[in-house]
């Protein structure tokens, strides 16, 4: 199993995006879950911010992948009055999925498409979340209209995804939309998170894959409790699908990789590819929640870093 093309051993070691610390701002306490893409000649990062009440979604812009300008909050609390009134955690913009491609957002019926999830109660990820969808014609990507109801919900009680949903990653391939998502099997206590798949032809009606979960935890391993936050790309040079994800064993969260030829059956590499740091490094506790982008002959692996002080976003590079 050759994973050398997906390794990014050189850590930047500093945040590229940090919480504002400003009272009243949507990202006062934490920034999390980076989603990278290209748009209008620049790099963009969608990310979620936490203010003590719930998640909201922000957008940042960069010319070099290291220096980022925060553009503002694009999914604000109160922008919808129903199921997602506490906040919206945007985790995916529908875009090109070639690892060596352009990463540009796709227009569907003239609109860009964003996916998010929302928790029903105030607090940190409180209650079982569902997945929603938002649209915009705004070329600046700052003003989005959310659909009034969720497009995908958690499974029945005692199922692997019966405790609530988390991040989704949506790929358009041969006229079918593939939604990879992680979910938990229980709403409280110590739960297990794994990754499954749902498919759709219209973005609104989704059918679970019968082999779910596709990517499972490995007992006794570094990903024995969580296998979470899928980020899927097509490696057009090697003709295979690559899933970056994070694993958690109850103590440390780190990023890993799995490969597939058919988008269904993924083989996990047995060790993490982004490990936690040591001492007072920014990722000494968690190095997780991947988003990758290829640029100028190098792979950039963005992730959420936790080192005891705060949640920030950083990057590791292949060279």
ABEGO torsion letter per residue (X at the ends): XBAAAABBABBAGBBABBBAGBBGBAAAABBBGBBBBBBGGBBBBBBBBBAGABBBBBBBBBAAGABBBBAEBABBBGABABAAAAEBBBABBBBBABAABAGBBBBBGGBBBBBBBBBABBEBGBEBBBBBBBBBABAAGABBBBBABBABBBBBBGBAAAAEBBBBBBBBBGGBBBBBBBBBABABEBBBBBBBBBBBAAGABBBBBAAOBABBBBBGBAAAABBBGBBBBBBAAAGBBBBBBBBBAGABBBBBBBBBAAGABBBBBABBABBBBBEABAAAABBBGBBBBBBGGBBBBBBBBBAGABBBBBBBBAX
